[in-house]
Amino acid sequence: MKCMKISVEGVGATTSGTSARSAIPNDASGNKAKYVLICSGGTVFFLPGDSSVDATNSSPVVGADSPVLLDVSGHSHIAYLEGTTAARITITPVEF
């Protein structure tokens, strides 16, 4: 396993029953991050895409005990949707 470097804060949001989205944060060099770590306090559906992306209950899932390391090259936003209840989601840029 490679060690990842976290040098800047990411973005955080609380999910709801309606899909919402956040811009992918910049990395330490000020550029759009190529990789992000997605963590959640509960079950959250997520989907990377452009400024119009929406997550559905068929989108990939991140849970409280299963963070996801994601290559977001070519994407500008990440959409998120609560699973069974509202949850906090954080999207943190990482570098290798």
N, CA, C and O atoms as CSV, one atom per row, in Angstrom:
chain,resi,resn,atom,element,x,y,z
A,1,MET,N,N,0.829,-1.159,0.000
A,1,MET,CA,C,0.000,0.000,0.000
A,1,MET,C,C,0.888,1.240,0.000
A,1,MET,O,O,1.869,1.306,0.740
A,2,LYS,N,N,0.542,2.219,-0.828
A,2,LYS,CA,C,1.263,3.478,-0.866
A,2,LYS,C,C,0.759,4.391,0.243
A,2,LYS,O,O,-0.411,4.344,0.624
A,3,CYS,N,N,1.649,5.207,0.747
A,3,CYS,CA,C,1.283,6.193,1.753
A,3,CYS,C,C,0.793,7.446,1.036
A,3,CYS,O,O,1.416,7.898,0.075
A,4,MET,N,N,-0.300,7.997,1.491
A,4,MET,CA,C,-0.809,9.212,0.877
A,4,MET,C,C,-0.457,10.426,1.718
A,4,MET,O,O,-0.270,10.328,2.930
A,5,LYS,N,N,-0.369,11.567,1.058
A,5,LYS,CA,C,-0.020,12.819,1.719
A,5,LYS,C,C,-1.244,13.722,1.739
A,5,LYS,O,O,-1.861,13.966,0.702
A,6,ILE,N,N,-1.593,14.216,2.920
A,6,ILE,CA,C,-2.684,15.168,3.060
A,6,ILE,C,C,-2.073,16.466,3.547
A,6,ILE,O,O,-1.545,16.524,4.658
A,7,SER,N,N,-2.139,17.522,2.720
A,7,SER,CA,C,-1.493,18.796,3.044
A,7,SER,C,C,-2.474,19.946,3.217
A,7,SER,O,O,-2.115,20.978,3.783
A,8,VAL,N,N,-3.686,19.792,2.748
A,8,VAL,CA,C,-4.692,20.858,2.842
A,8,VAL,C,C,-6.017,20.264,3.281
A,8,VAL,O,O,-6.265,19.067,3.134
A,9,GLU,N,N,-6.851,21.117,3.815
A,9,GLU,CA,C,-8.178,20.673,4.217
A,9,GLU,C,C,-9.053,20.465,2.983
A,9,GLU,O,O,-8.835,21.063,1.930
A,10,GLY,N,N,-10.035,19.608,3.147
A,10,GLY,CA,C,-10.974,19.358,2.076
A,10,GLY,C,C,-12.247,20.142,2.291
A,10,GLY,O,O,-12.248,21.211,2.902
A,11,VAL,N,N,-13.332,19.589,1.776
A,11,VAL,CA,C,-14.651,20.196,1.957
A,11,VAL,C,C,-15.526,19.207,2.713
A,11,VAL,O,O,-15.339,17.994,2.618
A,12,GLY,N,N,-16.462,19.728,3.448
A,12,GLY,CA,C,-17.384,18.889,4.193
A,12,GLY,C,C,-18.804,19.353,3.974
A,12,GLY,O,O,-19.053,20.527,3.698
A,13,ALA,N,N,-19.727,18.433,4.099
A,13,ALA,CA,C,-21.146,18.755,3.930
A,13,ALA,C,C,-21.973,17.720,4.678
A,13,ALA,O,O,-21.494,16.629,4.985
A,14,THR,N,N,-23.196,18.068,4.962
A,14,THR,CA,C,-24.139,17.121,5.541
A,14,THR,C,C,-25.113,16.724,4.447
A,14,THR,O,O,-25.671,17.581,3.761
A,15,THR,N,N,-25.316,15.433,4.287
A,15,THR,CA,C,-26.177,14.928,3.223
A,15,THR,C,C,-27.651,15.088,3.589
A,15,THR,O,O,-28.005,15.314,4.746
A,16,SER,N,N,-28.490,14.965,2.575
A,16,SER,CA,C,-29.938,14.986,2.779
A,16,SER,C,C,-30.559,14.006,1.793
A,16,SER,O,O,-29.853,13.281,1.092
A,17,GLY,N,N,-31.871,13.993,1.748
A,17,GLY,CA,C,-32.588,13.097,0.851
A,17,GLY,C,C,-32.598,13.563,-0.585
A,17,GLY,O,O,-33.161,12.892,-1.450
A,18,THR,N,N,-31.984,14.706,-0.855
A,18,THR,CA,C,-31.870,15.247,-2.206
A,18,THR,C,C,-30.405,15.311,-2.578
A,18,THR,O,O,-29.583,15.741,-1.768
A,19,SER,N,N,-30.059,14.896,-3.778
A,19,SER,CA,C,-28.668,14.926,-4.224
A,19,SER,C,C,-28.149,16.359,-4.193
A,19,SER,O,O,-28.826,17.288,-4.635
A,20,ALA,N,N,-26.942,16.525,-3.666
A,20,ALA,CA,C,-26.246,17.809,-3.666
A,20,ALA,C,C,-24.845,17.552,-4.196
A,20,ALA,O,O,-24.455,16.400,-4.382
A,21,ARG,N,N,-24.087,18.609,-4.439
A,21,ARG,CA,C,-22.732,18.420,-4.964
A,21,ARG,C,C,-21.803,19.488,-4.433
A,21,ARG,O,O,-22.228,20.584,-4.067
A,22,SER,N,N,-20.533,19.148,-4.399
A,22,SER,CA,C,-19.477,20.076,-4.013
A,22,SER,C,C,-18.385,20.026,-5.063
A,22,SER,O,O,-18.136,18.987,-5.674
A,23,ALA,N,N,-17.736,21.168,-5.263
A,23,ALA,CA,C,-16.592,21.200,-6.168
A,23,ALA,C,C,-15.451,20.398,-5.551
A,23,ALA,O,O,-15.257,20.420,-4.335
A,24,ILE,N,N,-14.713,19.704,-6.377
A,24,ILE,CA,C,-13.539,18.966,-5.910
A,24,ILE,C,C,-12.515,20.007,-5.443
A,24,ILE,O,O,-12.199,20.940,-6.182
A,25,PRO,N,N,-11.999,19.849,-4.225
A,25,PRO,CA,C,-11.071,20.857,-3.702
A,25,PRO,C,C,-9.715,20.831,-4.409
A,25,PRO,O,O,-9.353,19.860,-5.074
A,26,ASN,N,N,-8.987,21.923,-4.242
A,26,ASN,CA,C,-7.639,22.015,-4.800
A,26,ASN,C,C,-6.643,21.293,-3.915
A,26,ASN,O,O,-6.844,21.160,-2.708
A,27,ASP,N,N,-5.558,20.824,-4.535
A,27,ASP,CA,C,-4.487,20.188,-3.770
A,27,ASP,C,C,-3.542,21.260,-3.222
A,27,ASP,O,O,-3.818,22.452,-3.359
A,28,ALA,N,N,-2.456,20.857,-2.617
A,28,ALA,CA,C,-1.518,21.791,-1.984
A,28,ALA,C,C,-0.883,22.764,-2.975
A,28,ALA,O,O,-0.467,23.854,-2.583
A,29,SER,N,N,-0.804,22.388,-4.253
A,29,SER,CA,C,-0.208,23.261,-5.263
A,29,SER,C,C,-1.217,24.240,-5.854
A,29,SER,O,O,-0.862,25.066,-6.695
A,30,GLY,N,N,-2.473,24.149,-5.416
A,30,GLY,CA,C,-3.504,25.062,-5.910
A,30,GLY,C,C,-4.240,24.561,-7.134
A,30,GLY,O,O,-5.098,25.261,-7.672
A,31,ASN,N,N,-3.917,23.357,-7.581
A,31,ASN,CA,C,-4.594,22.765,-8.736
A,31,ASN,C,C,-5.717,21.844,-8.286
A,31,ASN,O,O,-5.710,21.347,-7.159
A,32,LYS,N,N,-6.673,21.619,-9.161
A,32,LYS,CA,C,-7.750,20.683,-8.866
A,32,LYS,C,C,-7.139,19.328,-8.503
A,32,LYS,O,O,-6.297,18.812,-9.238
A,33,ALA,N,N,-7.552,18.758,-7.389
A,33,ALA,CA,C,-6.992,17.484,-6.922
A,33,ALA,C,C,-7.240,16.370,-7.937
A,33,ALA,O,O,-8.294,16.318,-8.571
A,34,LYS,N,N,-6.261,15.484,-8.081
A,34,LYS,CA,C,-6.414,14.305,-8.938
A,34,LYS,C,C,-6.977,13.131,-8.148
A,34,LYS,O,O,-7.649,12.262,-8.703
A,35,TYR,N,N,-6.694,13.115,-6.839
A,35,TYR,CA,C,-7.170,12.047,-5.966
A,35,TYR,C,C,-7.799,12.661,-4.724
A,35,TYR,O,O,-7.319,13.665,-4.198
A,36,VAL,N,N,-8.874,12.044,-4.269
A,36,VAL,CA,C,-9.516,12.497,-3.033
A,36,VAL,C,C,-9.814,11.296,-2.146
A,36,VAL,O,O,-10.003,10.175,-2.617
A,37,LEU,N,N,-9.848,11.568,-0.862
A,37,LEU,CA,C,-10.269,10.590,0.127
A,37,LEU,C,C,-11.666,11.006,0.565
A,37,LEU,O,O,-11.864,12.119,1.053
A,38,ILE,N,N,-12.639,10.104,0.390
A,38,ILE,CA,C,-14.016,10.393,0.786
A,38,ILE,C,C,-14.306,9.604,2.053
A,38,ILE,O,O,-14.201,8.377,2.079
A,39,CYS,N,N,-14.672,10.330,3.103
A,39,CYS,CA,C,-15.020,9.720,4.391
A,39,CYS,C,C,-16.427,10.173,4.762
A,39,CYS,O,O,-16.878,11.248,4.369
A,40,SER,N,N,-17.104,9.328,5.527
A,40,SER,CA,C,-18.473,9.649,5.902
A,40,SER,C,C,-18.780,9.140,7.293
A,40,SER,O,O,-18.186,8.166,7.756
A,41,GLY,N,N,-19.702,9.796,7.951
A,41,GLY,CA,C,-20.161,9.363,9.264
A,41,GLY,C,C,-21.304,8.375,9.181
A,41,GLY,O,O,-21.807,7.930,10.213
A,42,GLY,N,N,-21.721,8.024,7.992
A,42,GLY,CA,C,-22.824,7.085,7.769
A,42,GLY,C,C,-22.830,6.654,6.316
A,42,GLY,O,O,-21.870,6.909,5.588
A,43,THR,N,N,-23.886,6.014,5.892
A,43,THR,CA,C,-23.981,5.549,4.509
A,43,THR,C,C,-24.313,6.720,3.588
A,43,THR,O,O,-25.303,7.422,3.789
A,44,VAL,N,N,-23.465,6.918,2.571
A,44,VAL,CA,C,-23.642,8.004,1.617
A,44,VAL,C,C,-23.375,7.480,0.214
A,44,VAL,O,O,-22.366,6.817,-0.026
A,45,PHE,N,N,-24.282,7.778,-0.711
A,45,PHE,CA,C,-24.071,7.487,-2.125
A,45,PHE,C,C,-23.325,8.675,-2.728
A,45,PHE,O,O,-23.621,9.821,-2.387
A,46,PHE,N,N,-22.362,8.422,-3.618
A,46,PHE,CA,C,-21.589,9.522,-4.210
A,46,PHE,C,C,-21.322,9.229,-5.681
A,46,PHE,O,O,-21.372,8.079,-6.117
A,47,LEU,N,N,-21.038,10.289,-6.441
A,47,LEU,CA,C,-20.717,10.123,-7.852
A,47,LEU,C,C,-19.939,11.343,-8.342
A,47,LEU,O,O,-20.430,12.465,-8.227
A,48,PRO,N,N,-18.733,11.147,-8.888
A,48,PRO,CA,C,-17.999,12.279,-9.457
A,48,PRO,C,C,-18.563,12.625,-10.835
A,48,PRO,O,O,-19.141,11.777,-11.514
A,49,GLY,N,N,-18.386,13.867,-11.227
A,49,GLY,CA,C,-18.862,14.303,-12.541
A,49,GLY,C,C,-18.617,15.784,-12.731
A,49,GLY,O,O,-17.667,16.344,-12.185
A,50,ASP,N,N,-19.488,16.419,-13.516
A,50,ASP,CA,C,-19.356,17.853,-13.753
A,50,ASP,C,C,-20.302,18.619,-12.823
A,50,ASP,O,O,-20.806,18.052,-11.854
A,51,SER,N,N,-20.541,19.877,-13.105
A,51,SER,CA,C,-21.344,20.712,-12.206
A,51,SER,C,C,-22.825,20.354,-12.192
A,51,SER,O,O,-23.594,20.948,-11.437
A,52,SER,N,N,-23.236,19.396,-13.013
A,52,SER,CA,C,-24.645,18.989,-13.023
A,52,SER,C,C,-24.842,17.545,-12.542
A,52,SER,O,O,-25.949,17.016,-12.640
A,53,VAL,N,N,-23.796,16.903,-12.027
A,53,VAL,CA,C,-23.876,15.499,-11.618
A,53,VAL,C,C,-24.829,15.333,-10.435
A,53,VAL,O,O,-24.873,16.181,-9.544
A,54,ASP,N,N,-25.583,14.250,-10.431
A,54,ASP,CA,C,-26.469,13.897,-9.321
A,54,ASP,C,C,-26.173,12.476,-8.873
A,54,ASP,O,O,-25.944,11.597,-9.704
A,55,ALA,N,N,-26.177,12.244,-7.565
A,55,ALA,CA,C,-26.035,10.898,-7.015
A,55,ALA,C,C,-27.425,10.293,-6.848
A,55,ALA,O,O,-28.393,11.004,-6.578
A,56,THR,N,N,-27.515,8.969,-7.012
A,56,THR,CA,C,-28.777,8.251,-6.819
A,56,THR,C,C,-28.505,7.069,-5.889
A,56,THR,O,O,-27.363,6.831,-5.496
A,57,ASN,N,N,-29.549,6.338,-5.544
A,57,ASN,CA,C,-29.337,5.168,-4.684
A,57,ASN,C,C,-28.726,4.001,-5.448
A,57,ASN,O,O,-28.614,2.898,-4.914
A,58,SER,N,N,-28.327,4.242,-6.707
A,58,SER,CA,C,-27.576,3.250,-7.491
A,58,SER,C,C,-26.108,3.643,-7.631
A,58,SER,O,O,-25.324,2.912,-8.237
A,59,SER,N,N,-25.738,4.785,-7.077
A,59,SER,CA,C,-24.356,5.278,-7.152
A,59,SER,C,C,-23.475,4.500,-6.176
A,59,SER,O,O,-23.993,3.816,-5.294
A,60,PRO,N,N,-22.149,4.595,-6.321
A,60,PRO,CA,C,-21.251,3.947,-5.363
A,60,PRO,C,C,-21.527,4.436,-3.940
A,60,PRO,O,O,-22.069,5.523,-3.742
A,61,VAL,N,N,-21.147,3.621,-2.955
A,61,VAL,CA,C,-21.455,3.913,-1.555
A,61,VAL,C,C,-20.172,4.040,-0.740
A,61,VAL,O,O,-19.211,3.299,-0.949
A,62,VAL,N,N,-20.175,4.987,0.188
A,62,VAL,CA,C,-19.129,5.092,1.203
A,62,VAL,C,C,-19.838,4.997,2.552
A,62,VAL,O,O,-20.905,5.579,2.747
A,63,GLY,N,N,-19.239,4.269,3.466
A,63,GLY,CA,C,-19.827,4.107,4.792
A,63,GLY,C,C,-18.878,4.576,5.872
A,63,GLY,O,O,-17.715,4.881,5.605
A,64,ALA,N,N,-19.380,4.631,7.094
A,64,ALA,CA,C,-18.588,5.117,8.225
A,64,ALA,C,C,-17.327,4.290,8.440
A,64,ALA,O,O,-16.322,4.814,8.919
A,65,ASP,N,N,-17.364,3.032,8.100
A,65,ASP,CA,C,-16.207,2.169,8.322
A,65,ASP,C,C,-15.471,1.819,7.031
A,65,ASP,O,O,-14.643,0.908,7.020
A,66,SER,N,N,-15.766,2.534,5.944
A,66,SER,CA,C,-15.142,2.188,4.666
A,66,SER,C,C,-14.877,3.421,3.806
A,66,SER,O,O,-15.586,3.637,2.823
A,67,PRO,N,N,-13.868,4.242,4.150
A,67,PRO,CA,C,-13.534,5.396,3.312
A,67,PRO,C,C,-13.107,4.941,1.921
A,67,PRO,O,O,-12.696,3.797,1.727
A,68,VAL,N,N,-13.210,5.846,0.961
A,68,VAL,CA,C,-12.905,5.527,-0.429
A,68,VAL,C,C,-11.832,6.486,-0.943
A,68,VAL,O,O,-11.956,7.702,-0.796
A,69,LEU,N,N,-10.780,5.932,-1.546
A,69,LEU,CA,C,-9.757,6.717,-2.231
A,69,LEU,C,C,-10.132,6.698,-3.705
A,69,LEU,O,O,-10.267,5.630,-4.301
A,70,LEU,N,N,-10.300,7.875,-4.291
A,70,LEU,CA,C,-10.886,7.963,-5.625
A,70,LEU,C,C,-10.046,8.824,-6.557
A,70,LEU,O,O,-9.594,9.904,-6.176
A,71,ASP,N,N,-9.837,8.342,-7.783
A,71,ASP,CA,C,-9.197,9.122,-8.840
A,71,ASP,C,C,-10.295,9.985,-9.464
A,71,ASP,O,O,-11.236,9.459,-10.059
A,72,VAL,N,N,-10.177,11.294,-9.330
A,72,VAL,CA,C,-11.207,12.198,-9.850
A,72,VAL,C,C,-10.693,13.019,-11.031
A,72,VAL,O,O,-11.259,14.062,-11.355
A,73,SER,N,N,-9.627,12.553,-11.672
A,73,SER,CA,C,-9.096,13.243,-12.848
A,73,SER,C,C,-10.210,13.428,-13.874
A,73,SER,O,O,-10.953,12.492,-14.171
A,74,GLY,N,N,-10.321,14.630,-14.409
A,74,GLY,CA,C,-11.330,14.903,-15.425
A,74,GLY,C,C,-12.690,15.290,-14.866
A,74,GLY,O,O,-13.601,15.605,-15.632
A,75,HIS,N,N,-12.842,15.271,-13.560
A,75,HIS,CA,C,-14.115,15.648,-12.935
A,75,HIS,C,C,-13.941,16.972,-12.192
A,75,HIS,O,O,-12.836,17.324,-11.779
A,76,SER,N,N,-15.045,17.697,-12.028
A,76,SER,CA,C,-14.981,18.969,-11.308
A,76,SER,C,C,-15.783,18.958,-10.010
A,76,SER,O,O,-15.551,19.789,-9.132
A,77,HIS,N,N,-16.725,18.025,-9.883
A,77,HIS,CA,C,-17.609,17.987,-8.722
A,77,HIS,C,C,-17.833,16.549,-8.247
A,77,HIS,O,O,-17.575,15.594,-8.979
A,78,ILE,N,N,-18.316,16.415,-7.014
A,78,ILE,CA,C,-18.759,15.130,-6.484
A,78,ILE,C,C,-20.151,15.341,-5.897
A,78,ILE,O,O,-20.362,16.206,-5.047
A,79,ALA,N,N,-21.088,14.534,-6.369
A,79,ALA,CA,C,-22.455,14.585,-5.847
A,79,ALA,C,C,-22.585,13.575,-4.715
A,79,ALA,O,O,-21.870,12.574,-4.688
A,80,TYR,N,N,-23.494,13.836,-3.780
A,80,TYR,CA,C,-23.696,12.940,-2.635
A,80,TYR,C,C,-25.159,12.959,-2.215
A,80,TYR,O,O,-25.872,13.946,-2.395
A,81,LEU,N,N,-25.579,11.834,-1.648
A,81,LEU,CA,C,-26.972,11.620,-1.255
A,81,LEU,C,C,-26.978,10.731,-0.023
A,81,LEU,O,O,-26.234,9.752,0.033
A,82,GLU,N,N,-27.807,11.056,0.968
A,82,GLU,CA,C,-27.848,10.233,2.173
A,82,GLU,C,C,-28.354,8.840,1.870
A,82,GLU,O,O,-29.123,8.620,0.935
A,83,GLY,N,N,-27.891,7.889,2.706
A,83,GLY,CA,C,-28.381,6.521,2.608
A,83,GLY,C,C,-29.701,6.409,3.346
A,83,GLY,O,O,-30.761,6.599,2.749
A,84,THR,N,N,-29.654,6.104,4.635
A,84,THR,CA,C,-30.882,5.979,5.420
A,84,THR,C,C,-31.149,7.208,6.276
A,84,THR,O,O,-32.303,7.517,6.571
A,85,THR,N,N,-30.088,7.915,6.679
A,85,THR,CA,C,-30.223,9.146,7.458
A,85,THR,C,C,-29.146,10.130,7.021
A,85,THR,O,O,-28.189,9.760,6.340
A,86,ALA,N,N,-29.314,11.373,7.417
A,86,ALA,CA,C,-28.317,12.392,7.096
A,86,ALA,C,C,-26.968,12.000,7.688
A,86,ALA,O,O,-26.901,11.421,8.772
A,87,ALA,N,N,-25.908,12.313,6.978
A,87,ALA,CA,C,-24.548,11.978,7.435
A,87,ALA,C,C,-23.603,13.072,6.977
A,87,ALA,O,O,-23.869,13.770,5.998
A,88,ARG,N,N,-22.528,13.212,7.673
A,88,ARG,CA,C,-21.469,14.152,7.302
A,88,ARG,C,C,-20.539,13.460,6.310
A,88,ARG,O,O,-20.147,12.312,6.523
A,89,ILE,N,N,-20.184,14.152,5.230
A,89,ILE,CA,C,-19.233,13.622,4.256
A,89,ILE,C,C,-18.088,14.624,4.120
A,89,ILE,O,O,-18.314,15.834,4.098
A,90,THR,N,N,-16.864,14.116,4.027
A,90,THR,CA,C,-15.711,14.971,3.777
A,90,THR,C,C,-14.986,14.482,2.539
A,90,THR,O,O,-14.849,13.280,2.310
A,91,ILE,N,N,-14.526,15.431,1.752
A,91,ILE,CA,C,-13.802,15.150,0.509
A,91,ILE,C,C,-12.465,15.850,0.634
A,91,ILE,O,O,-12.391,17.076,0.556
A,92,THR,N,N,-11.397,15.068,0.830
A,92,THR,CA,C,-10.080,15.621,1.126
A,92,THR,C,C,-9.106,15.299,0.001
A,92,THR,O,O,-8.970,14.135,-0.375
A,93,PRO,N,N,-8.421,16.310,-0.547
A,93,PRO,CA,C,-7.418,16.040,-1.587
A,93,PRO,C,C,-6.220,15.318,-1.001
A,93,PRO,O,O,-5.757,15.648,0.091
A,94,VAL,N,N,-5.720,14.333,-1.729
A,94,VAL,CA,C,-4.529,13.598,-1.304
A,94,VAL,C,C,-3.530,13.541,-2.461
A,94,VAL,O,O,-3.893,13.634,-3.633
A,95,GLU,N,N,-2.269,13.387,-2.088
A,95,GLU,CA,C,-1.193,13.272,-3.080
A,95,GLU,C,C,-0.342,12.052,-2.723
A,95,GLU,O,O,-0.327,11.612,-1.574
A,96,PHE,N,N,0.352,11.523,-3.698
A,96,PHE,CA,C,1.217,10.367,-3.474
A,96,PHE,C,C,2.643,10.712,-3.794
A,96,PHE,O,O,3.527,9.864,-3.667
